[in-house]
Each structure stands twice: as C-alpha cells, then as structure tokens.
C-alpha cells in the first residue's frame, strides 16, 4: 500500500466549507495527522516509523489533521520542544473509534444535559475534541473550524502501538512552505500543502461533538 504524498497538494476548501468538518490527507485505509516534538522524540519516531518507548503513553496527546493548524501551533517548526514536525499516518478505524468515543472539551448548552453530566462524560472518555479556527497560509483564522483530537489512556496507547502505520518527518516541508509565505509566494506555498479533502465521516459520527 502506498502512503500519502507530502510533496505536493493543496488544502481543498471553499466559501461553502461547513463550520464543523473533518478535512485531512487520507487514503482508503488511513488518515494523516500532525504533531510536533523535540528532536529527541521526533527523530527516532520518524526513523523507526513508531513512537519510542520514551514517548509517554500515559499522557494526553493532541493530534491534528490540519497541516496549517499544526504550523500555527508550532510556529512552522521553530518553537522550543516542537522543532521536529511529524506526519503520522494512522488507521482510519482507530481514528473513527477515537472520534466516536470522544467528549467535547468544553460544556455546550443544548448538546450536554448539564455541566455535571458533561464533567462525568469528560472523565470517562478516552478522547476529547476541540474545534479551533482553521488557518490560511498566513496563519490567519478562517470562519470554519479544524478538528483537534486529544487522546488519553487507552486511546493514547492504541494510537502509539496499534493505529500508527507510518511516521514521516515533514519539518523540511514546513520550512519550505514558510519560506514561500515569507517571500509573498502564496500560490507556491499552497501548491506544497498536503491535499486535505473532506473526510467521509459516517452519518452521525460527529453528532455528539457539534450543536
């Protein structure tokens, strides 16, 4: 099975993009998410195609299907502790299990029965979801949201040891896109972006995460 191509592509969005939608680089069986780490973790992970034993499986980890949101978070791979940017290809069934079992990270009247019920759900859930503004190549917020998925406990362990099928160091890509943005070549920057298409979420998969 051939993996995703990180060398060329573009983020496929439009003025009609729904406010809450999963967009990602994906194949028939996998989906790519992004994280950024200190080189002590990121380089061995990319070299071996799996997270090293020093990666803490008992700590919550956040994964992001949006490359540009990851760039916003890690400063194009320049922030301390986030200088190695990883594209992590994971199994779609694992990602979907996490989303279906996730709890929204904040209380939302009309979606939750009450704050106490939401807190109980949050404590039990192995994953949580935040919807943050998507970003353009200048890292400005857009009017629609990008999914951030936090994994803890069982979900974090399964992500590291069962769902992950490949890890690619895309730090050089981050720097290349950033260089074009700084030069004012936004079209050239867009051509380098991973091809993030709407993810074919099954009906009802996000119902408990959006109002």
C-alpha positions in Angstrom: 0.0 0.0 0.0 1.4 3.4 -1.0 1.3 6.1 1.6 0.2 9.7 1.2 2.3 12.1 -0.9 3.5 15.1 1.2 5.4 16.8 -1.6 2.6 18.5 -3.4 -1.0 19.3 -3.0 -3.3 21.9 -1.6 -6.0 22.4 1.1 -9.3 21.9 -0.7 -11.8 24.3 1.0 -14.2 26.9 -0.3 -16.6 29.6 0.9 -19.2 26.9 1.4 -17.0 24.8 3.8 -19.1 23.7 6.7 -18.2 25.3 10.1 -17.6 21.8 11.6 -16.0 19.4 9.2 -13.1 16.9 9.3 -10.6 17.6 6.5 -7.5 15.5 6.1 -5.0 13.9 3.9 -6.4 10.3 3.7 -6.4 7.1 1.7 -8.9 4.3 1.6 -7.5 2.9 4.9 -5.5 5.6 6.6 -5.6 9.3 7.7 -2.7 11.6 8.4 -2.4 13.7 11.5 0.3 16.1 12.6 2.3 16.6 15.7 5.5 18.4 16.6 8.1 17.3 19.1 11.6 17.9 20.4 14.1 16.1 18.1 14.9 13.6 20.9 11.4 12.2 20.4 10.6 13.2 16.8 13.7 12.0 15.0 13.7 8.4 16.4 9.9 8.2 15.7 10.4 9.2 12.1 13.5 6.9 11.7 11.7 3.8 13.1 8.2 4.5 12.0 6.9 4.2 15.5 7.0 6.2 18.7 9.9 5.3 21.0 9.5 3.9 24.5 10.3 7.3 25.9 7.1 8.7 24.4 4.8 8.8 27.4 1.8 6.6 26.7 0.1 7.7 29.9 -0.1 11.4 29.0 -2.7 13.1 26.8 -1.5 13.8 23.3 -3.2 16.0 20.7 -3.3 15.1 17.1 -4.3 17.5 14.3 -5.4 16.6 10.7 -4.8 20.1 9.6 -1.2 20.9 8.5 -1.7 24.6 8.7 -3.2 24.5 12.2 -0.1 22.5 13.2 2.0 25.2 11.7 0.1 27.8 13.7 0.7 25.7 16.9 4.4 25.0 16.4 5.5 28.2 14.6 6.5 26.4 11.4 8.6 24.0 13.5 10.6 26.8 15.3 9.2 26.7 18.8 11.2 25.1 21.6 10.2 21.5 22.0 8.4 21.4 18.7 11.2 21.6 16.1 10.5 18.2 14.6 7.2 18.1 12.7 5.7 14.7 12.1 3.1 13.5 9.7 1.6 10.4 11.4 -0.4 8.0 9.2 -2.9 6.1 11.3 -5.6 3.6 10.6 -9.0 5.1 9.8 -10.8 2.6 12.1 -8.7 3.8 15.0 -9.3 7.5 14.3 -13.0 6.9 13.9 -13.1 4.9 17.2 -11.5 7.8 19.0 -13.9 10.4 17.5 -17.0 8.2 18.3 -15.8 7.8 21.9 -14.7 11.4 22.4 -16.2 14.1 24.5 -16.3 17.8 23.6 -13.6 19.6 25.6 -15.9 22.3 26.8 -19.5 22.4 28.0 -22.1 23.4 25.4 -25.7 24.0 26.5 -28.1 22.2 24.2 -25.6 19.5 23.5 -25.0 18.3 27.1 -27.7 17.6 29.6 -25.9 19.8 32.2 -22.4 20.7 33.4 -22.2 17.8 35.8 -23.2 15.3 33.1 -20.6 16.8 30.8 -17.9 16.6 33.5 -18.7 12.9 34.1 -18.6 12.2 30.4 -15.2 14.1 30.1 -13.7 12.0 32.9 -14.8 8.7 31.3 -14.0 9.5 27.7 -10.7 8.2 26.3 -10.6 11.1 23.8 -11.7 14.8 23.6 -12.4 17.1 20.8 -11.8 20.8 20.2 -12.9 22.8 17.2 -10.4 25.6 16.6 -10.4 28.1 13.7 -8.8 26.7 10.6 -5.8 28.7 9.3 -4.7 30.1 6.0 -1.1 30.1 4.8 -0.6 33.4 6.7 -1.9 31.6 9.7 -4.9 33.9 9.9 -8.1 32.4 11.4 -10.7 31.3 8.9 -14.5 31.2 9.5 -14.7 27.4 9.7 -13.2 25.0 12.3 -10.5 22.4 12.4 -10.7 19.3 14.5 -8.2 18.8 17.3 -8.3 15.3 18.9 -6.9 14.7 22.3 -6.1 11.1 23.2 -5.6 9.8 26.7 -5.3 6.4 28.5 -6.4 3.6 26.2 -6.7 5.9 23.2 -3.1 7.2 23.5 -1.7 3.7 23.9 -3.6 2.4 20.9 -2.6 5.4 18.8 1.1 4.8 19.5 1.2 1.0 19.3 -1.8 -0.1 17.2 -3.1 2.6 14.9 0.1 4.2 13.7 1.3 2.7 10.4 3.9 5.2 9.4 5.6 8.4 10.6 7.3 10.9 8.3 9.5 13.9 9.3 7.9 16.8 7.4 10.0 19.6 9.1 11.7 20.4 5.8 8.2 20.8 4.2 7.2 23.1 7.0 10.2 25.3 6.4 9.8 25.3 2.6 6.1 26.4 2.9 7.1 29.1 5.4 9.9 30.4 3.2 7.4 30.8 0.3 5.0 32.6 2.6 7.7 35.0 3.8 8.6 35.7 0.1 5.0 36.5 -0.6 4.6 33.5 -2.9 1.3 32.3 -1.5 0.4 30.3 -4.6 3.7 28.5 -4.4 3.1 27.8 -0.7 -0.4 26.4 -1.4 1.0 24.0 -4.1 3.2 22.5 -1.4 0.5 21.8 1.1 -0.8 18.3 1.7 -4.1 17.6 -0.1 -6.6 17.8 2.7 -10.0 16.7 1.5 -13.3 16.4 3.4 -13.2 13.1 5.4 -16.1 10.7 4.7 -17.4 10.6 8.2 -20.3 8.2 8.6 -23.7 9.7 9.3 -24.0 10.6 13.0 -20.3 10.3 13.7 -20.0 13.9 14.8 -23.5 14.4 16.3 -22.2 14.3 19.9 -19.5 16.9 19.1 -21.4 19.7 17.4 -24.5 21.6 18.3 
